[in-house]
Amino acid sequence: MADINESINNLGSAFEEFKSTNDERIKAEVKGAVDVLTSEKLDRINSDLSALQAQVTDVAKKSNRVGGSDRNADVEAHSAAFDKWARKGIDDNLEALERKAVTLNNGDASGGFLVPETWEAGIRDDLRTLSPIRSRSTVIQVSSDDYRYLKNLRGLQTGWVGETDARPETATPTLSETKVPMGEIYANPAASQRALDDSAFDLEAWLNQNISEEFAIEENKAFVTGNGVNKPQGILTTAGLPTVASGAAAAVTNPDVIVDMIYNMTAAYRTGAAFYSNGATTAGLRKLKDGQGNYIWQPGLVAGTPATLGGYEQVELEDMPAVAAGAFPLFFANLKQGYMIADRIGIRTLRDPYTHKPFVHFYATKRVGGMVQDPKAFVLLKVAAS
């Protein structure tokens, strides 16, 4: 507890130093004499603020990884057989266990073996931790690449009537079938056969770390800017999302646009909404003040609480573009309402001891889709004069 209290105190001190240094920079700009040392100092403090805020925010996060006590006999047997196959290439009864799993789960019987449930739980927990979009969106499990759902386009009409008035037919709601864009993401980590032969080598942890990092990096890019062709449709590449202009052709300097973004979203969606931008954009937003001279970015000075922008949580998402003419460097969104991620059940792994001897490659694949399911849950900031 002492460590987190120290981090909170350091965060508060860093923010006070940031405000003081930024005020000096603003005064110097007014006089037309910006000090290079002041700008460098401000950049350094900005970097420290990001690191300290991450420490304070992350302290409350707990792992939801499935424990060994939750394993039933079949899961335990599958895990043990998979471990033996991965280390030695011997499957024993793994193929029979896979056939049983496919029958029970309506899975895919194509090549390779499914990563054990308990191992996959660790991978998915890491994916939620590493990918801020995945951890905040609606995630569903599907059994087919061709996943479709019915979207209600509204259109239902009602009317007022007296006790004996006629009740003519009213318009009915329109339903539209929507297909979620999906693709296959893969990782191909390698370990030496000598390491696999060593019983002290934690194969489960090694696979979880390598697969989860690669999957999280690639899928998060697709959730932001994917084109929907053999991959998810990204947020920034979805047509028709509500947009607010920054008011400047190549900069974000007007704090009022943050208020505009918030109130361009329907009130029902604001609960649970947050701002998303990369670190460089966040650093610039920290320098902005409202009309009363208050900084619109505020640190979270209580353990487990996030930083806020305009009173709403601010999340760093490094796959967002930088501030530039025509770019969308910031969005305000309720991802739980607005973005859907569809996971094809099971992460499948192929063992390849031949391509890169003496290393053994583990070619892991997962099919995942994603798309904006409700445009009203988003407001994008476009860098433009109007």
C-alpha positions in Angstrom: 0.0 0.0 0.0 2.9 2.3 0.7 4.1 1.9 -2.9 0.8 3.0 -4.4 0.5 5.9 -1.9 3.9 7.0 -3.0 2.9 6.7 -6.7 -0.2 8.8 -6.0 1.8 11.5 -4.2 4.4 11.5 -7.0 1.6 11.8 -9.6 0.1 14.8 -7.8 3.5 16.5 -7.5 4.3 15.8 -11.2 0.9 17.3 -12.2 1.5 20.5 -10.1 5.0 20.8 -11.7 3.5 20.2 -15.1 0.9 23.0 -14.6 3.6 25.4 -13.3 5.9 24.7 -16.2 3.2 24.9 -18.8 2.0 28.3 -17.4 5.6 29.5 -17.9 5.5 28.2 -21.5 2.2 30.0 -22.2 3.6 33.3 -20.8 6.7 33.0 -22.9 4.6 32.3 -26.0 2.6 35.5 -25.4 5.9 37.4 -25.2 7.2 35.7 -28.3 10.2 34.1 -26.5 9.6 30.4 -25.9 12.5 28.8 -23.9 13.7 25.6 -25.4 14.7 24.3 -22.0 11.1 24.9 -20.7 9.7 22.9 -23.6 12.1 20.1 -23.0 11.2 20.1 -19.3 7.5 20.0 -20.2 8.1 17.0 -22.4 9.9 15.2 -19.7 7.2 15.8 -17.1 4.6 14.7 -19.6 6.3 11.4 -20.0 6.5 11.0 -16.2 2.8 11.8 -15.9 1.9 9.1 -18.3 4.0 6.5 -16.5 2.8 7.5 -13.0 -0.9 7.6 -14.1 -0.5 4.1 -15.5 0.8 2.8 -12.2 -2.0 4.3 -10.2 -4.7 3.1 -12.7 -3.4 -0.4 -13.0 -3.1 -1.1 -9.3 -6.7 -2.2 -9.0 -6.7 -4.6 -11.9 -6.9 -8.2 -11.0 -6.2 -11.3 -13.1 -9.3 -13.4 -13.8 -7.3 -16.3 -14.9 -8.8 -19.7 -14.4 -7.1 -21.7 -11.6 -6.2 -25.3 -11.5 -8.9 -26.2 -9.0 -11.5 -25.4 -11.6 -10.3 -28.1 -14.0 -12.5 -31.2 -14.5 -11.0 -34.5 -15.6 -11.4 -34.0 -19.3 -9.8 -30.5 -19.2 -7.0 -31.8 -17.1 -6.4 -34.8 -19.4 -6.4 -32.5 -22.5 -4.0 -30.1 -20.9 -1.6 -32.9 -20.0 -1.8 -34.5 -23.5 -1.3 -31.1 -25.2 1.8 -30.4 -23.1 3.3 -33.8 -24.0 2.5 -33.2 -27.7 4.0 -29.7 -27.7 7.2 -30.9 -26.0 7.7 -34.2 -27.8 5.4 -34.3 -30.8 3.6 -37.3 -29.3 -0.2 -36.9 -29.1 -1.2 -40.2 -27.2 -4.9 -39.7 -26.8 -4.9 -36.0 -27.7 -6.6 -36.6 -31.1 -9.4 -38.6 -29.4 -9.8 -35.8 -26.8 -9.9 -33.2 -29.6 -12.6 -35.2 -31.5 -14.7 -35.3 -28.3 -14.2 -31.5 -27.8 -15.3 -30.9 -31.4 -18.4 -33.0 -30.9 -19.3 -31.2 -27.7 -18.4 -27.7 -28.7 -19.4 -27.7 -32.4 -15.8 -26.6 -33.1 -13.6 -26.8 -36.2 -12.0 -30.1 -37.0 -9.3 -28.7 -39.3 -5.6 -29.3 -38.7 -3.8 -28.6 -35.5 -4.9 -28.9 -31.9 -6.9 -26.6 -29.7 -5.0 -24.8 -27.0 -6.4 -26.2 -23.6 -9.2 -24.2 -22.0 -7.1 -23.2 -19.0 -4.2 -22.1 -21.2 -6.5 -20.2 -23.4 -8.1 -18.5 -20.4 -4.7 -17.0 -19.6 -4.2 -15.9 -23.2 -7.6 -14.2 -23.3 -7.0 -12.5 -20.0 -3.7 -11.1 -21.4 -5.6 -10.0 -24.5 -8.1 -8.1 -22.4 -5.3 -6.4 -20.5 -3.1 -5.6 -23.5 -5.9 -4.4 -25.8 -8.0 -1.6 -24.4 -10.6 -2.0 -27.1 -11.2 -5.7 -26.4 -11.5 -5.1 -22.7 -14.2 -2.5 -23.1 -16.2 -3.8 -26.1 -19.0 -6.4 -26.4 -17.3 -9.7 -27.0 -19.2 -12.7 -28.2 -18.2 -16.3 -29.0 -19.3 -17.7 -32.5 -18.9 -21.1 -34.1 -18.8 -19.9 -37.7 -16.8 -17.5 -39.8 -20.1 -16.4 -41.4 -21.7 -14.7 -38.3 -24.7 -12.6 -39.0 -27.2 -10.9 -36.8 -30.4 -8.9 -37.3 -30.1 -5.2 -36.6 -33.3 -3.2 -35.7 -33.5 -0.1 -37.9 -36.6 1.0 -35.9 -39.6 2.4 -37.8 -42.3 1.2 -35.5 -45.1 3.8 -35.2 -47.7 4.3 -32.4 -50.7 6.4 -31.9 -53.2 7.8 -29.4 -56.8 6.7 -29.5 -60.0 7.1 -27.5 -62.0 4.2 -26.0 -64.0 3.4 -29.1 -61.8 4.9 -31.8 -60.6 2.8 -34.7 -57.2 1.4 -34.4 -55.6 1.4 -37.9 -52.5 -0.6 -38.7 -49.2 1.1 -37.8 -45.8 0.8 -39.4 -43.6 -2.1 -38.2 -39.9 -2.0 -37.4 -37.4 -2.8 -40.1 -34.8 -5.5 -39.6 -31.5 -5.6 -41.5 -29.2 -8.6 -41.6 -25.6 -7.6 -40.8 -22.5 -9.8 -41.3 -19.5 -9.2 -39.0 -16.3 -8.9 -41.0 -13.9 -11.6 -39.8 -10.4 -12.8 -40.5 -7.6 -15.0 -39.2 -4.9 -13.7 -36.9 -1.8 -15.8 -36.3 1.4 -16.0 -34.3 4.4 -18.3 -34.9 6.7 -18.3 -31.9 9.7 -20.7 -31.6 11.4 -22.4 -28.8 14.5 -24.7 -28.9 13.9 -28.4 -28.5 16.4 -28.3 -25.6 14.2 -25.8 -23.8 11.1 -28.0 -24.4 12.9 -31.0 -23.1 13.6 -29.2 -19.8 10.8 -30.0 -17.4 11.5 -26.6 -15.6 10.5 -24.8 -18.8 7.1 -23.3 -18.3 5.6 -24.0 -21.7 2.1 -22.8 -20.8 3.4 -19.4 -19.6 5.7 -19.1 -22.7 2.9 -19.8 -25.2 0.5 -17.5 -23.3 3.0 -14.6 -23.4 4.1 -15.0 -27.0 0.7 -15.6 -28.5 -1.2 -13.0 -26.4 1.3 -10.2 -27.3 1.2 -10.9 -31.0 -2.5 -11.4 -31.1 -3.2 -8.2 -29.1 -0.9 -6.0 -31.2 -2.4 -7.1 -34.5 -6.0 -7.3 -33.5 -5.9 -3.9 -31.8 -4.6 -2.3 -35.1 -7.5 -3.9 -36.9 -10.1 -2.7 -34.3 -8.9 0.8 -35.0 -8.1 1.0 -38.7 -9.0 -2.4 -40.2 -10.6 -2.3 -43.7 -12.9 -5.3 -43.1 -11.2 -7.4 -45.7 -10.1 -10.6 -44.0 -9.9 -8.7 -40.8 -12.3 -6.7 -38.5 -13.7 -3.4 -39.7 -12.0 -0.6 -37.7 -13.6 2.2 -35.8 -11.8 5.0 -37.8 -12.6 3.3 -41.2 -16.3 3.0 -40.5 -18.3 5.4 -42.6 -20.9 7.7 -41.2 -19.7 8.1 -37.6 -20.5 11.5 -36.0 -17.6 13.9 -36.3 -16.5 17.2 -34.7 -13.9 19.5 -36.4 -10.9 20.6 -34.3 -11.3 24.2 -35.6 -7.7 24.4 -36.9 -6.3 22.9 -40.2 -3.5 21.0 -38.6 -3.8 21.2 -34.8 -5.9 20.6 -31.7 -5.7 23.8 -29.6 -9.3 24.7 -28.8 -10.5 23.0 -25.5 -14.1 23.7 -26.5 -14.0 20.8 -29.0 -13.9 18.4 -26.0 -17.2 19.8 -24.8 -18.6 19.6 -28.3 -17.6 15.9 -28.6 -19.3 15.1 -25.3 -22.6 16.8 -26.1 -22.7 15.5 -29.6 -23.3 12.1 -28.1 -26.8 11.2 -26.9 -27.0 11.3 -23.1 -28.0 7.6 -22.8 -24.6 6.6 -24.3 -22.4 8.9 -22.1 -22.4 6.7 -19.1 -19.5 4.4 -19.6 -18.0 6.5 -22.4 -14.3 7.5 -22.6 -11.8 9.4 -24.7 -9.2 7.5 -26.7 -6.0 8.8 -28.2 -2.3 7.9 -28.4 0.4 9.2 -26.0 1.5 12.1 -28.1 -2.0 13.4 -28.6 -2.7 13.0 -24.8 0.4 15.0 -24.1 -0.9 17.9 -26.2 -4.4 17.7 -24.6 -2.9 18.0 -21.1 -1.7 21.6 -22.0 -5.2 22.9 -22.8 -7.3 25.0 -20.3 -11.0 25.8 -20.3 -12.4 29.4 -20.1 -11.9 29.5 -16.3 -8.2 28.6 -16.6 -8.7 25.0 -15.4 -6.8 22.2 -17.1 -9.2 19.9 -19.0 -7.1 16.9 -18.3 -6.9 15.8 -14.7 -4.9 12.9 -13.1 -6.6 10.1 -11.2 -5.3 10.7 -7.7 -7.0 7.7 -6.0 -5.8 4.1 -6.4 -7.4 2.4 -9.4 -9.0 5.6 -10.7 -8.3 6.8 -14.3 -7.2 10.1 -15.6 -10.1 12.2 -17.0 -10.6 14.5 -20.0 -13.5 16.9 -19.6 -14.7 14.8 -16.7 -14.7 11.5 -18.7 -12.1 8.7 -18.5 -9.1 9.2 -20.9 -7.5 6.0 -22.3 -4.2 5.8 -24.2 -4.6 3.8 -27.4 -1.3 3.8 -29.2 -2.7 2.6 -32.5 -4.5 5.9 -32.9 -3.0 8.3 -35.5 -1.1 11.5 -34.6 -2.4 15.0 -34.9 -2.2 16.0 -38.6 -4.3 17.6 -41.2 -7.4 15.4 -42.0 -6.5 12.9 -39.3 -8.8 11.5 -36.5 -6.5 11.5 -33.5 -9.2 11.3 -30.8 -12.6 9.7 -30.4 -15.2 9.7 -27.6 -17.0 6.4 -27.3 -19.1 4.0 -25.3 -17.4 0.8 -26.7 -19.6 -1.6 -24.7 -22.6 -0.2 -26.7 -20.8 0.7 -29.9 -18.3 -2.0 -30.9 -18.7 -5.8 -31.2 -15.9 -8.3 -31.3 -16.7 -11.9 -32.5 -14.3 -14.6 -31.5 -14.3 -18.0 -33.3 -14.2 -20.5 -30.5 -10.7 -22.0 -29.9 -7.1 -21.1 -30.6 -5.6 -23.8 -32.8 -1.9 -24.7 -32.8 0.3 -26.5 -35.2 3.7 -27.9 -34.1 6.5 -27.5 -36.6 9.9 -29.0 -35.6 11.3 -29.1 -39.2 11.4 -25.6 -40.7 13.9 -24.0 -38.4 15.9 -26.8 -36.7 16.8 -27.0 -33.8 13.8 -24.7 -33.0 10.2 -25.9 -32.8 7.6 -23.4 -34.1 4.1 -23.2 -32.7 1.8 -21.8 -35.4 -1.2 -20.5 -33.5 -4.3 -19.1 -35.2 -7.5 -17.5 -34.1 -10.4 -16.2 -36.1 -11.7 -12.9 -35.0 -14.1 -10.3 -36.3 -15.2 -6.9 -35.3 -17.4 -3.9 -36.3 -19.2 -0.9 -35.1 -22.6 -2.0 -34.1 -24.0 1.4 -33.0 -22.7 4.6 -34.6 -24.5 6.7 -32.1 -22.0 5.5 -29.4 -19.1 7.3 -31.1 -18.0 10.9 -31.8 -14.7 11.4 -33.7 -12.5 14.4 -33.7 -11.2 15.4 -37.2 -8.3 17.8 -37.5 -9.8 20.4 -39.8 -10.7 24.1 -39.8 -14.4 23.2 -40.2 
